[in-house]
Structure formats: C-alpha cells, structure tokens
C-alpha cells in the first residue's frame, strides 16, 4: 500500500511519524494491499500535494490528514474522506462529519509504540523545524534550564525524551500533539510569523482546547530581521485568528487561497541545503548574548503560563473514532 506524506530531506518528526506508525499499527495484509492508497499524517490535503502524489485508479483513504499550504482540493473524486485533523479541514472540504483529530493520536493505540516509563520531571522545548535555520534555540532552551528536542530527531528519540517531561513547550504543532498523546500538559509558543495558526487552530478545536500562543522574541539578530520582513509581507497569517471557530467552507477556502499564492500558480523556490547552511552560518555570526538571554527569559516565563491538555473523555472519544477509521481501511484493503 502506498502511504502518501511529506518527506523533508533533513527530517521532521511530525512527518516522519508516518514511516514508523503505519507499519506498526496496520495488519500486514493491509500494508501489502494494492487496492487502496493512504493519505497520511500532515497538512497534505491540498491541491498541490495531491497533484504531486499523482493520479491513480486506486481509491485514496484519508485518515487524520489536514489541509493548509494552499487551496483545498475542490474535486474529491477518488478520495475516501473518513477522518481529518479537525473541523477547519473538514468544513474546507465540505465534509464536516469527518472532523476527528490528527492521525498521530493513533500512537496511543499501537502496542509498544509509546515509551512505557514516564519520569514526569523537567520541561522540554520543541521548536518548529524551520526555526533551526536561523536561530539558536538549543542554546536558548539550555539557558532557560529546559531539555531541547531537535525536530529532526527520529520519532523514537523524540518520544523517549518527551516521555520524561512534566511539561512540553511547543512551537512545533506535533510537539504539542505528541505531548497530548503522552498525556503531558503543553504550552504553545510562537517565535516567528511562519508558524501556521490555521493548522494549530484546526487541531486544538478538534480536542476542544483553545489556541493562545505566547510570543517569544528572536534568538539571533538574523532571525529578528527575518521576523520584521515576515511581519510586513505575510500579514495574511494573522487572518487565521480572525476566522471564527465555526467559519464556513467559503471563508476557509478563501483564507487558504489568499494566504498561499502558490495555490493560484505562483510558486516560491524552497531553500536548498546549501542556502540553509549559509543562512545558519550568518545567524551564528550575528548571534549575541542579548538575543539569547531575552529569548531564554521569555521562554522561562512562558513555562508559567496556562497549560493545555485534552480531557480524557475527549481524547478517548477521538481515539475511538480514529480506530473506527482504521477498521474501515482494513476492510477496504
């Protein structure tokens, strides 16, 4: 069975979870099946990602995926939409009944997948993987007395380190999702306008929690300059907070189309590995104690902010519905 998901060449645990979770969860006959494709975990329910996946005569089963990064697919022919990340994704697709939660919750239903030992001490910080290009967030976390998780680490290592925490501070959405699945309280923070409030709100609505992230200052001079530029050129990201919790399909599709011009045929060239190294080298040269100190102080204060964790009844309900989807997939295969 083909499993469709985004593969970052440098690694990103939220996407890489697909390679570990599905083979551990699904029966072998499903994995061996040539009767269906699976759209995996991640914000890949958009026209661009599906076009890259290519046309197929096989039905594509949707289980815990989300939309963002472009216009949602207007033609759902060939898609079996069983469960999606949250109500924003479900309404944008015109399938409000499919709102469940992020597919990563299935870790809790996979025997032996989650660490058995939980130390429940210390605070863990998980930045967004793009924050590593320009920032010194490991240094910031250590200055604040926290354990740093590199989002490029393998899934097993991320889970093992996180399982020892009593609190997770997350800029990466899947940092919060992993914490919630481990039943560890989490606090959302934002260090850059690049953070996608739309998909965060999609997921937090699915587990009946609010999304009120705490702003953290930049950790380097280079990062601070980029933040200023993004604040001027990417104001549409702020519009996600203006969308009502019960926004209509038309409002959601209009937002996603406007926010991501690539969905209208305009594509930005991604940073190559060599370009990323140049940017990171520049940030290191421009780093100073003041930036790191201010960011560490803010991160430390954030740890005293409101904590979030889905209620057990809500978590169990979402997990049960997602497992219902697994059973449907098993029958289709």
Number of C-alpha atoms within 10 A of each C-alpha: 14 16 17 20 23 17 13 12 8 10 16 22 24 22 20 20 21 23 15 15 19 19 12 16 16 15 12 11 11 18 20 11 14 12 14 22 23 22 25 28 28 25 21 22 25 20 19 18 19 16 10 9 15 7 10 10 9 14 15 22 24 25 26 27 27 30 27 27 22 24 25 26 18 12 9 12 9 13 15 17 21 22 29 31 31 27 26 31 31 22 21 24 23 15 16 17 13 22 26 28 30 29 26 25 22 21 21 16 14 14 9 10 16 18 15 9 9 16 12 13 12 14 21 25 29 26 24 23 18 15 20 17 18 25 26 22 24 20 17 26 24 13 17 21 15 23 20 21 21 20 23 18 15 16 21 15 14 19 20 15 16 30 25 19 22 18 24 28 25 24 26 25 23 23 27 24 24 25 26 21 19 19 18 23 19 27 25 25 24 21 23 22 19 15 18 18 21 22 22 24 22 25 28 23 20 23 21 13 14 13 18 15 18 18 17 19 20 26 28 24 21 20 27 19 11 15 19 12 12 15 15 10 10 15 12 16 22 15 14 19 14 9 16 11 12 11 15 15 18 11 14 24 23 14 20 24 17 16 21 19 15 15 18 12 9 9 10 8 6 8 10 9 11 9 12 16 14 14 17 19 15 17 21 16 11 13 19 14 11 12 20 25 17 16 26 25 16 17 25 19 13 19 22 9 13 13 15 20 20 19 14 10 9 13 19 14 14 21 23 16 17 25 18 14 19 20 13 13 20 17 9 13 16
